[in-house]
Amino acid sequence: MYQISYAENLQDNSTACRDRERLAMDHALDLLENARNKGASSIACIEALSYLCRLWTLLMEDLANPDNDLPEVLRADLLSVGIWILKETDAIQKGTSDNLVGLIEICTLIRDGLK
């Protein structure tokens, strides 16, 4: 009978979580690209920003959890990125920014780091 060790199970769960996070970020990037093509005042933009806010809120909640296994400095850096993303999405929604390209670039970097 084959038994998976606890460490192997944790590694599998960690890999599966990163895969899900990467897929969620891919979806956010698809929505943001569509929003960029249709404009900052489009329904597509509203949908993209709403999804991005929900995604980063969940990611930030996980990063703030003391049980998160990432190094503390990395967690703090990612939380800072998340705060910037939430502020930028708010500015776009208020019409004081149209920086969809910046959101796309940062989310692409984060997504690529999940590989």
Number of C-alpha atoms within 10 A of each C-alpha: 2 4 6 8 9 9 9 11 11 12 12 12 12 13 14 12 13 16 15 13 17 19 14 16 22 16 15 25 20 14 21 26 19 16 21 20 13 13 15 20 15 14 12 19 24 19 16 23 26 15 18 25 19 12 16 19 17 12 15 19 11 14 21 15 10 9 8 12 10 11 8 13 9 11 18 15 12 18 20 13 17 22 15 14 21 19 13 20 24 16 14 19 17 11 11 10 13 18 14 21 12 12 22 18 12 15 21 16 11 16 20 12 10 15 9
